[in-house]
Amino acid sequence: MRFIGIVLLLAMIFTVTTAQPENQSLVPPDIEQSSSEWPLANRDYANTRAALDAEISSENVDSLDVAWAVEITGVGPFGGAASNPIIVNGVVYLQDLASNIYAVDFESGELLWFADYSNAVIGPNGPGAGYGRIYAATGVDTFAALHMETGQEIWSITFEDRATGANQPYAFGNTVLFGTQAGIGGEGEMQYEGYQGGLSGFILAFDPDTGEELWDFQVVEEGFWGNPEINSGGGLWYPPGIDIETGATFWGTGNPAPFPGTVDFPNGSSRPGDNLYTNTMLAFDYQSGEMLWYNQVLPHDIFDLDFQISPVLLTAEIDGQERDIVIGTGKLGKVYAFDRESGEILWETPVGHHENDDLDEIPLGEVVVVYPGQLGGVETPISSADGILYLQVGNWGTPYTATGWGAETGPESVPRSEGRMDLNHGTGEIVAIDANTGEIVWITDVKLGFGGTTVVNDLVFTSSLDGSIYALSREDGSIIWEYVAPGGINAWPAVAGDTIIFPIGIGGNPVLLALRLAGEGEVPTPEQQRTPVPEETES
C-alpha cells in the first residue's frame, strides 16, 4: 500500500473524527450527502436497491453504452469481484476478490487510488463508507478503515476466532456494523478454513475512530449444540437492514454444519435440536447490542439452505392494516414477511423449484437430489419498489448422502456435495412478489446468474454468469433490453444519474464497467488495461 508522512496521517485522522451532537442524524454525513448516488451496498439502509431518481428508464435504456472500464487486477477462486460497488461524493469504490480496494472517478473512470492487499477471499466482500472512511475486510482474518480520499490505512484489526472476507459493512450511529463467516484464517488458496468445529458467525460492532469492538453476538449458541468438536455454522454473508428511526438492525443468518452430516454423525445427529440461531431473522439494537427478537424459519437445516440475504425494510398494507415489515429470504427458496416490531411472520411464499428440501433425514446408503441446492434459491440481493419485491432465483440441485459423501469433518462435506452438482443444467428466473400479500405477480425465465436485482425507475436489472445483462419491465417482467458484457458476472451493480456500473468478474480480463446513456467509451483491450499502483513513499 501507499504510505504517507506521519504528520499528514495525524491530520487525516483528526479530520474524520465522528463526534457529533446528540440531536444530529444517526446517518453519517457523507452517506446522507450522497443519498442520490449509491453510498451503501444496497443503496440505502432499507436495502431497497431502488434508484427511482436515476435518469435511466425504458424510454432510453437502448442508448446505454460503455462510458469507461477499469481493470480489476486481483482475483480469487470465484473471479475478480462478487459484491456491490458504492458511489460516494462522485467516487466509485470497489473491492475485488483479492481484497484490493479501488477508488475511481465516477465521471471519467480515472483511478484515484488503489489499496493493494492481495489476500484472496471467498466473498461476497466489498467496501462500506462513512465518517470520511472506507471500511472493508482486507483478508480472511483482518478488517480495516482507510481514508476515503487517499486510501491510506487508518487502523486495522486481526481476528483469531472468526473469519472475514465476506459481508459488506454499514456505518451508522458512530458504529460500524459487520458480520463474519463460520471460519478462521488457515492454509490453502484462500488461507481460509470454514466449518471447522467450534466456529460461528459473529455480528460485530466497531468504533469507526479506533476499530475498538463495541459489542458482538455469536450466532451459534454457547456449547455448539453439544459438540463443539464438530459443529459450526451461522455465517453472516450480507449487511443488515437498519431502521434509521428506531436504530433496530435486522440480520439474516446462514446454515448449521456439518451438512447433511458425517460418517460418525449422519443427518446432522451431532447437533440435535433447532440449532439456534442459524437460518434466523435476528433483530438487535445497533448501539447496545441487545437482542430485540428472533424468528428461526428453518430449524435443524441439513441441506445448507441459508437465510442469508440482506433484509429489506418497507411499509405494507396487510389485511387492511398498514404494517412496518422486514422481508427475509435466501438459499432456502422461501420469502418471509415479518412484523418489524414483534418478529411475527405475516406471510410466507416459496419461489423456484423445490424437491426433497423438506426431508428430515436421508436414508443411509441412498443419494437424494435436493432443490434448492447449495448454489440455488435466492443467492444474491433482492430489491423493492412501490410495494413489489424482485428476486433472482436459481434452480440448481445438489446430490446429498446422509454422511456428506463419507465426510469425516464439516469442511469435507462442502466440496464433496458441491462438486457433484450438474453445472450445465441450472436455470434462472426473476420473480416479482406483492409485499402486501406475498402473492407472485410475474415470473420471467432468464439465464442462471448471481446478479441480484436492481430497480431503476420502471425497470429491474439483473445479470447472468455468462455476462448477459437484462433490463426487465417492472410491470409484466418482459425483457426490454439485453446487453452482452465482456465477461461473466457474479456481482451486482450500482446506479447514479445516467450511469449503471457492473463488476465484470469472470473471465480472463475482469473489469469494472460503467454503462452510460449515450456513452462513447470503449472496453480496453488486455494490453491497454494497466492499473497504476501509487508509489510507496517513506513515512
Secondary structure as a PSIPRED ss2 file (coil, helix, strand):
# PSIPRED VFORMAT (PSIPRED V4.0)

   1 M C   1.000  0.000  0.000
   2 R C   1.000  0.000  0.000
   3 F C   1.000  0.000  0.000
   4 I C   1.000  0.000  0.000
   5 G C   1.000  0.000  0.000
   6 I H   0.000  1.000  0.000
   7 V H   0.000  1.000  0.000
   8 L H   0.000  1.000  0.000
   9 L H   0.000  1.000  0.000
  10 L H   0.000  1.000  0.000
  11 A H   0.000  1.000  0.000
  12 M H   0.000  1.000  0.000
  13 I H   0.000  1.000  0.000
  14 F H   0.000  1.000  0.000
  15 T H   0.000  1.000  0.000
  16 V C   1.000  0.000  0.000
  17 T C   1.000  0.000  0.000
  18 T C   1.000  0.000  0.000
  19 A C   1.000  0.000  0.000
  20 Q C   1.000  0.000  0.000
  21 P C   1.000  0.000  0.000
  22 E C   1.000  0.000  0.000
  23 N C   1.000  0.000  0.000
  24 Q C   1.000  0.000  0.000
  25 S C   1.000  0.000  0.000
  26 L C   1.000  0.000  0.000
  27 V C   1.000  0.000  0.000
  28 P C   1.000  0.000  0.000
  29 P H   0.000  1.000  0.000
  30 D H   0.000  1.000  0.000
  31 I H   0.000  1.000  0.000
  32 E H   0.000  1.000  0.000
  33 Q H   0.000  1.000  0.000
  34 S C   1.000  0.000  0.000
  35 S C   1.000  0.000  0.000
  36 S C   1.000  0.000  0.000
  37 E C   1.000  0.000  0.000
  38 W E   0.000  0.000  1.000
  39 P C   1.000  0.000  0.000
  40 L C   1.000  0.000  0.000
  41 A C   1.000  0.000  0.000
  42 N C   1.000  0.000  0.000
  43 R C   1.000  0.000  0.000
  44 D C   1.000  0.000  0.000
  45 Y C   1.000  0.000  0.000
  46 A C   1.000  0.000  0.000
  47 N C   1.000  0.000  0.000
  48 T C   1.000  0.000  0.000
  49 R C   1.000  0.000  0.000
  50 A E   0.000  0.000  1.000
  51 A E   0.000  0.000  1.000
  52 L C   1.000  0.000  0.000
  53 D C   1.000  0.000  0.000
  54 A C   1.000  0.000  0.000
  55 E C   1.000  0.000  0.000
  56 I C   1.000  0.000  0.000
  57 S C   1.000  0.000  0.000
  58 S C   1.000  0.000  0.000
  59 E C   1.000  0.000  0.000
  60 N C   1.000  0.000  0.000
  61 V H   0.000  1.000  0.000
  62 D H   0.000  1.000  0.000
  63 S H   0.000  1.000  0.000
  64 L E   0.000  0.000  1.000
  65 D E   0.000  0.000  1.000
  66 V E   0.000  0.000  1.000
  67 A E   0.000  0.000  1.000
  68 W E   0.000  0.000  1.000
  69 A E   0.000  0.000  1.000
  70 V E   0.000  0.000  1.000
  71 E E   0.000  0.000  1.000
  72 I C   1.000  0.000  0.000
  73 T C   1.000  0.000  0.000
  74 G C   1.000  0.000  0.000
  75 V C   1.000  0.000  0.000
  76 G E   0.000  0.000  1.000
  77 P C   1.000  0.000  0.000
  78 F C   1.000  0.000  0.000
  79 G E   0.000  0.000  1.000
  80 G C   1.000  0.000  0.000
  81 A C   1.000  0.000  0.000
  82 A C   1.000  0.000  0.000
  83 S C   1.000  0.000  0.000
  84 N C   1.000  0.000  0.000
  85 P C   1.000  0.000  0.000
  86 I E   0.000  0.000  1.000
  87 I E   0.000  0.000  1.000
  88 V E   0.000  0.000  1.000
  89 N C   1.000  0.000  0.000
  90 G C   1.000  0.000  0.000
  91 V E   0.000  0.000  1.000
  92 V E   0.000  0.000  1.000
  93 Y E   0.000  0.000  1.000
  94 L E   0.000  0.000  1.000
  95 Q E   0.000  0.000  1.000
  96 D C   1.000  0.000  0.000
  97 L C   1.000  0.000  0.000
  98 A C   1.000  0.000  0.000
  99 S C   1.000  0.000  0.000
 100 N C   1.000  0.000  0.000
 101 I E   0.000  0.000  1.000
 102 Y E   0.000  0.000  1.000
 103 A E   0.000  0.000  1.000
 104 V E   0.000  0.000  1.000
 105 D E   0.000  0.000  1.000
 106 F C   1.000  0.000  0.000
 107 E C   1.000  0.000  0.000
 108 S C   1.000  0.000  0.000
 109 G C   1.000  0.000  0.000
 110 E C   1.000  0.000  0.000
 111 L E   0.000  0.000  1.000
 112 L E   0.000  0.000  1.000
 113 W E   0.000  0.000  1.000
 114 F E   0.000  0.000  1.000
 115 A E   0.000  0.000  1.000
 116 D C   1.000  0.000  0.000
 117 Y C   1.000  0.000  0.000
 118 S C   1.000  0.000  0.000
 119 N C   1.000  0.000  0.000
 120 A C   1.000  0.000  0.000
 121 V C   1.000  0.000  0.000
 122 I C   1.000  0.000  0.000
 123 G C   1.000  0.000  0.000
 124 P C   1.000  0.000  0.000
 125 N C   1.000  0.000  0.000
 126 G C   1.000  0.000  0.000
 127 P C   1.000  0.000  0.000
 128 G E   0.000  0.000  1.000
 129 A E   0.000  0.000  1.000
 130 G E   0.000  0.000  1.000
 131 Y C   1.000  0.000  0.000
 132 G C   1.000  0.000  0.000
 133 R E   0.000  0.000  1.000
 134 I E   0.000  0.000  1.000
 135 Y E   0.000  0.000  1.000
 136 A E   0.000  0.000  1.000
 137 A E   0.000  0.000  1.000
 138 T C   1.000  0.000  0.000
 139 G C   1.000  0.000  0.000
 140 V C   1.000  0.000  0.000
 141 D C   1.000  0.000  0.000
 142 T E   0.000  0.000  1.000
 143 F E   0.000  0.000  1.000
 144 A E   0.000  0.000  1.000
 145 A E   0.000  0.000  1.000
 146 L E   0.000  0.000  1.000
 147 H E   0.000  0.000  1.000
 148 M C   1.000  0.000  0.000
 149 E C   1.000  0.000  0.000
 150 T C   1.000  0.000  0.000
 151 G C   1.000  0.000  0.000
 152 Q C   1.000  0.000  0.000
 153 E E   0.000  0.000  1.000
 154 I E   0.000  0.000  1.000
 155 W E   0.000  0.000  1.000
 156 S E   0.000  0.000  1.000
 157 I E   0.000  0.000  1.000
 158 T E   0.000  0.000  1.000
 159 F C   1.000  0.000  0.000
 160 E C   1.000  0.000  0.000
 161 D C   1.000  0.000  0.000
 162 R C   1.000  0.000  0.000
 163 A E   0.000  0.000  1.000
 164 T C   1.000  0.000  0.000
 165 G C   1.000  0.000  0.000
 166 A C   1.000  0.000  0.000
 167 N C   1.000  0.000  0.000
 168 Q C   1.000  0.000  0.000
 169 P C   1.000  0.000  0.000
 170 Y E   0.000  0.000  1.000
 171 A E   0.000  0.000  1.000
 172 F E   0.000  0.000  1.000
 173 G C   1.000  0.000  0.000
 174 N C   1.000  0.000  0.000
 175 T E   0.000  0.000  1.000
 176 V E   0.000  0.000  1.000
 177 L E   0.000  0.000  1.000
 178 F E   0.000  0.000  1.000
 179 G E   0.000  0.000  1.000
 180 T C   1.000  0.000  0.000
 181 Q E   0.000  0.000  1.000
 182 A C   1.000  0.000  0.000
 183 G E   0.000  0.000  1.000
 184 I E   0.000  0.000  1.000
 185 G E   0.000  0.000  1.000
 186 G C   1.000  0.000  0.000
 187 E C   1.000  0.000  0.000
 188 G C   1.000  0.000  0.000
 189 E C   1.000  0.000  0.000
 190 M C   1.000  0.000  0.000
 191 Q C   1.000  0.000  0.000
 192 Y E   0.000  0.000  1.000
 193 E E   0.000  0.000  1.000
 194 G E   0.000  0.000  1.000
 195 Y C   1.000  0.000  0.000
 196 Q C   1.000  0.000  0.000
 197 G C   1.000  0.000  0.000
 198 G C   1.000  0.000  0.000
 199 L C   1.000  0.000  0.000
 200 S E   0.000  0.000  1.000
 201 G C   1.000  0.000  0.000
 202 F E   0.000  0.000  1.000
 203 I E   0.000  0.000  1.000
 204 L E   0.000  0.000  1.000
 205 A E   0.000  0.000  1.000
 206 F E   0.000  0.000  1.000
 207 D C   1.000  0.000  0.000
 208 P C   1.000  0.000  0.000
 209 D C   1.000  0.000  0.000
 210 T C   1.000  0.000  0.000
 211 G C   1.000  0.000  0.000
 212 E C   1.000  0.000  0.000
 213 E E   0.000  0.000  1.000
 214 L E   0.000  0.000  1.000
 215 W E   0.000  0.000  1.000
 216 D E   0.000  0.000  1.000
 217 F E   0.000  0.000  1.000
 218 Q E   0.000  0.000  1.000
 219 V C   1.000  0.000  0.000
 220 V C   1.000  0.000  0.000
 221 E C   1.000  0.000  0.000
 222 E C   1.000  0.000  0.000
 223 G C   1.000  0.000  0.000
 224 F H   0.000  1.000  0.000
 225 W H   0.000  1.000  0.000
 226 G H   0.000  1.000  0.000
 227 N C   1.000  0.000  0.000
 228 P C   1.000  0.000  0.000
 229 E C   1.000  0.000  0.000
 230 I C   1.000  0.000  0.000
 231 N C   1.000  0.000  0.000
 232 S E   0.000  0.000  1.000
 233 G E   0.000  0.000  1.000
 234 G C   1.000  0.000  0.000
 235 G C   1.000  0.000  0.000
 236 L C   1.000  0.000  0.000
 237 W C   1.000  0.000  0.000
 238 Y C   1.000  0.000  0.000
 239 P C   1.000  0.000  0.000
 240 P C   1.000  0.000  0.000
 241 G E   0.000  0.000  1.000
 242 I E   0.000  0.000  1.000
 243 D C   1.000  0.000  0.000
 244 I C   1.000  0.000  0.000
 245 E C   1.000  0.000  0.000
 246 T C   1.000  0.000  0.000
 247 G C   1.000  0.000  0.000
 248 A E   0.000  0.000  1.000
 249 T E   0.000  0.000  1.000
 250 F E   0.000  0.000  1.000
 251 W E   0.000  0.000  1.000
 252 G E   0.000  0.000  1.000
 253 T C   1.000  0.000  0.000
 254 G C   1.000  0.000  0.000
 255 N C   1.000  0.000  0.000
 256 P E   0.000  0.000  1.000
 257 A E   0.000  0.000  1.000
 258 P C   1.000  0.000  0.000
 259 F C   1.000  0.000  0.000
 260 P C   1.000  0.000  0.000
 261 G C   1.000  0.000  0.000
 262 T C   1.000  0.000  0.000
 263 V C   1.000  0.000  0.000
 264 D C   1.000  0.000  0.000
 265 F C   1.000  0.000  0.000
 266 P H   0.000  1.000  0.000
 267 N H   0.000  1.000  0.000
 268 G H   0.000  1.000  0.000
 269 S C   1.000  0.000  0.000
 270 S C   1.000  0.000  0.000
 271 R C   1.000  0.000  0.000
 272 P C   1.000  0.000  0.000
 273 G C   1.000  0.000  0.000
 274 D C   1.000  0.000  0.000
 275 N C   1.000  0.000  0.000
 276 L C   1.000  0.000  0.000
 277 Y C   1.000  0.000  0.000
 278 T C   1.000  0.000  0.000
 279 N C   1.000  0.000  0.000
 280 T E   0.000  0.000  1.000
 281 M E   0.000  0.000  1.000
 282 L E   0.000  0.000  1.000
 283 A E   0.000  0.000  1.000
 284 F E   0.000  0.000  1.000
 285 D E   0.000  0.000  1.000
 286 Y C   1.000  0.000  0.000
 287 Q C   1.000  0.000  0.000
 288 S C   1.000  0.000  0.000
 289 G C   1.000  0.000  0.000
 290 E C   1.000  0.000  0.000
 291 M E   0.000  0.000  1.000
 292 L E   0.000  0.000  1.000
 293 W E   0.000  0.000  1.000
 294 Y E   0.000  0.000  1.000
 295 N E   0.000  0.000  1.000
 296 Q E   0.000  0.000  1.000
 297 V C   1.000  0.000  0.000
 298 L C   1.000  0.000  0.000
 299 P C   1.000  0.000  0.000
 300 H C   1.000  0.000  0.000
 301 D C   1.000  0.000  0.000
 302 I C   1.000  0.000  0.000
 303 F C   1.000  0.000  0.000
 304 D C   1.000  0.000  0.000
 305 L C   1.000  0.000  0.000
 306 D C   1.000  0.000  0.000
 307 F C   1.000  0.000  0.000
 308 Q C   1.000  0.000  0.000
 309 I C   1.000  0.000  0.000
 310 S C   1.000  0.000  0.000
 311 P C   1.000  0.000  0.000
 312 V E   0.000  0.000  1.000
 313 L E   0.000  0.000  1.000
 314 L E   0.000  0.000  1.000
 315 T E   0.000  0.000  1.000
 316 A E   0.000  0.000  1.000
 317 E E   0.000  0.000  1.000
 318 I E   0.000  0.000  1.000
 319 D C   1.000  0.000  0.000
 320 G C   1.000  0.000  0.000
 321 Q E   0.000  0.000  1.000
 322 E E   0.000  0.000  1.000
 323 R E   0.000  0.000  1.000
 324 D E   0.000  0.000  1.000
 325 I E   0.000  0.000  1.000
 326 V E   0.000  0.000  1.000
 327 I E   0.000  0.000  1.000
 328 G E   0.000  0.000  1.000
 329 T C   1.000  0.000  0.000
 330 G C   1.000  0.000  0.000
 331 K C   1.000  0.000  0.000
 332 L C   1.000  0.000  0.000
 333 G C   1.000  0.000  0.000
 334 K E   0.000  0.000  1.000
 335 V E   0.000  0.000  1.000
 336 Y E   0.000  0.000  1.000
 337 A E   0.000  0.000  1.000
 338 F E   0.000  0.000  1.000
 339 D E   0.000  0.000  1.000
 340 R C   1.000  0.000  0.000
 341 E C   1.000  0.000  0.000
 342 S C   1.000  0.000  0.000
 343 G C   1.000  0.000  0.000
 344 E C   1.000  0.000  0.000
 345 I E   0.000  0.000  1.000
 346 L E   0.000  0.000  1.000
 347 W E   0.000  0.000  1.000
 348 E E   0.000  0.000  1.000
 349 T E   0.000  0.000  1.000
 350 P E   0.000  0.000  1.000
 351 V C   1.000  0.000  0.000
 352 G C   1.000  0.000  0.000
 353 H C   1.000  0.000  0.000
 354 H C   1.000  0.000  0.000
 355 E E   0.000  0.000  1.000
 356 N E   0.000  0.000  1.000
 357 D C   1.000  0.000  0.000
 358 D C   1.000  0.000  0.000
 359 L C   1.000  0.000  0.000
 360 D C   1.000  0.000  0.000
 361 E C   1.000  0.000  0.000
 362 I C   1.000  0.000  0.000
 363 P C   1.000  0.000  0.000
 364 L C   1.000  0.000  0.000
 365 G C   1.000  0.000  0.000
 366 E C   1.000  0.000  0.000
 367 V C   1.000  0.000  0.000
 368 V E   0.000  0.000  1.000
 369 V E   0.000  0.000  1.000
 370 V E   0.000  0.000  1.000
 371 Y E   0.000  0.000  1.000
 372 P C   1.000  0.000  0.000
 373 G C   1.000  0.000  0.000
 374 Q C   1.000  0.000  0.000
 375 L C   1.000  0.000  0.000
 376 G C   1.000  0.000  0.000
 377 G E   0.000  0.000  1.000
 378 V C   1.000  0.000  0.000
 379 E C   1.000  0.000  0.000
 380 T C   1.000  0.000  0.000
 381 P C   1.000  0.000  0.000
 382 I C   1.000  0.000  0.000
 383 S E   0.000  0.000  1.000
 384 S E   0.000  0.000  1.000
 385 A E   0.000  0.000  1.000
 386 D C   1.000  0.000  0.000
 387 G C   1.000  0.000  0.000
 388 I E   0.000  0.000  1.000
 389 L E   0.000  0.000  1.000
 390 Y E   0.000  0.000  1.000
 391 L E   0.000  0.000  1.000
 392 Q E   0.000  0.000  1.000
 393 V E   0.000  0.000  1.000
 394 G E   0.000  0.000  1.000
 395 N E   0.000  0.000  1.000
 396 W C   1.000  0.000  0.000
 397 G C   1.000  0.000  0.000
 398 T E   0.000  0.000  1.000
 399 P E   0.000  0.000  1.000
 400 Y E   0.000  0.000  1.000
 401 T C   1.000  0.000  0.000
 402 A C   1.000  0.000  0.000
 403 T C   1.000  0.000  0.000
 404 G C   1.000  0.000  0.000
 405 W C   1.000  0.000  0.000
 406 G C   1.000  0.000  0.000
 407 A C   1.000  0.000  0.000
 408 E C   1.000  0.000  0.000
 409 T C   1.000  0.000  0.000
 410 G H   0.000  1.000  0.000
 411 P H   0.000  1.000  0.000
 412 E H   0.000  1.000  0.000
 413 S H   0.000  1.000  0.000
 414 V H   0.000  1.000  0.000
 415 P H   0.000  1.000  0.000
 416 R H   0.000  1.000  0.000
 417 S H   0.000  1.000  0.000
 418 E H   0.000  1.000  0.000
 419 G C   1.000  0.000  0.000
 420 R C   1.000  0.000  0.000
 421 M C   1.000  0.000  0.000
 422 D C   1.000  0.000  0.000
 423 L C   1.000  0.000  0.000
 424 N C   1.000  0.000  0.000
 425 H C   1.000  0.000  0.000
 426 G C   1.000  0.000  0.000
 427 T E   0.000  0.000  1.000
 428 G E   0.000  0.000  1.000
 429 E E   0.000  0.000  1.000
 430 I E   0.000  0.000  1.000
 431 V E   0.000  0.000  1.000
 432 A E   0.000  0.000  1.000
 433 I E   0.000  0.000  1.000
 434 D E   0.000  0.000  1.000
 435 A C   1.000  0.000  0.000
 436 N C   1.000  0.000  0.000
 437 T C   1.000  0.000  0.000
 438 G C   1.000  0.000  0.000
 439 E C   1.000  0.000  0.000
 440 I E   0.000  0.000  1.000
 441 V E   0.000  0.000  1.000
 442 W E   0.000  0.000  1.000
 443 I E   0.000  0.000  1.000
 444 T E   0.000  0.000  1.000
 445 D E   0.000  0.000  1.000
 446 V E   0.000  0.000  1.000
 447 K C   1.000  0.000  0.000
 448 L C   1.000  0.000  0.000
 449 G C   1.000  0.000  0.000
 450 F C   1.000  0.000  0.000
 451 G C   1.000  0.000  0.000
 452 G C   1.000  0.000  0.000
 453 T C   1.000  0.000  0.000
 454 T E   0.000  0.000  1.000
 455 V E   0.000  0.000  1.000
 456 V E   0.000  0.000  1.000
 457 N C   1.000  0.000  0.000
 458 D C   1.000  0.000  0.000
 459 L E   0.000  0.000  1.000
 460 V E   0.000  0.000  1.000
 461 F E   0.000  0.000  1.000
 462 T E   0.000  0.000  1.000
 463 S E   0.000  0.000  1.000
 464 S C   1.000  0.000  0.000
 465 L C   1.000  0.000  0.000
 466 D C   1.000  0.000  0.000
 467 G C   1.000  0.000  0.000
 468 S E   0.000  0.000  1.000
 469 I E   0.000  0.000  1.000
 470 Y E   0.000  0.000  1.000
 471 A E   0.000  0.000  1.000
 472 L E   0.000  0.000  1.000
 473 S E   0.000  0.000  1.000
 474 R C   1.000  0.000  0.000
 475 E C   1.000  0.000  0.000
 476 D C   1.000  0.000  0.000
 477 G C   1.000  0.000  0.000
 478 S C   1.000  0.000  0.000
 479 I E   0.000  0.000  1.000
 480 I E   0.000  0.000  1.000
 481 W E   0.000  0.000  1.000
 482 E E   0.000  0.000  1.000
 483 Y E   0.000  0.000  1.000
 484 V E   0.000  0.000  1.000
 485 A C   1.000  0.000  0.000
 486 P C   1.000  0.000  0.000
 487 G C   1.000  0.000  0.000
 488 G E   0.000  0.000  1.000
 489 I C   1.000  0.000  0.000
 490 N C   1.000  0.000  0.000
 491 A C   1.000  0.000  0.000
 492 W C   1.000  0.000  0.000
 493 P C   1.000  0.000  0.000
 494 A E   0.000  0.000  1.000
 495 V E   0.000  0.000  1.000
 496 A E   0.000  0.000  1.000
 497 G C   1.000  0.000  0.000
 498 D C   1.000  0.000  0.000
 499 T E   0.000  0.000  1.000
 500 I E   0.000  0.000  1.000
 501 I E   0.000  0.000  1.000
 502 F E   0.000  0.000  1.000
 503 P E   0.000  0.000  1.000
 504 I E   0.000  0.000  1.000
 505 G C   1.000  0.000  0.000
 506 I E   0.000  0.000  1.000
 507 G C   1.000  0.000  0.000
 508 G C   1.000  0.000  0.000
 509 N C   1.000  0.000  0.000
 510 P C   1.000  0.000  0.000
 511 V E   0.000  0.000  1.000
 512 L E   0.000  0.000  1.000
 513 L E   0.000  0.000  1.000
 514 A E   0.000  0.000  1.000
 515 L E   0.000  0.000  1.000
 516 R E   0.000  0.000  1.000
 517 L E   0.000  0.000  1.000
 518 A C   1.000  0.000  0.000
 519 G C   1.000  0.000  0.000
 520 E C   1.000  0.000  0.000
 521 G C   1.000  0.000  0.000
 522 E C   1.000  0.000  0.000
 523 V C   1.000  0.000  0.000
 524 P C   1.000  0.000  0.000
 525 T C   1.000  0.000  0.000
 526 P C   1.000  0.000  0.000
 527 E C   1.000  0.000  0.000
 528 Q C   1.000  0.000  0.000
 529 Q C   1.000  0.000  0.000
 530 R C   1.000  0.000  0.000
 531 T C   1.000  0.000  0.000
 532 P C   1.000  0.000  0.000
 533 V C   1.000  0.000  0.000
 534 P C   1.000  0.000  0.000
 535 E C   1.000  0.000  0.000
 536 E C   1.000  0.000  0.000
 537 T C   1.000  0.000  0.000
 538 E C   1.000  0.000  0.000
 539 S C   1.000  0.000  0.000
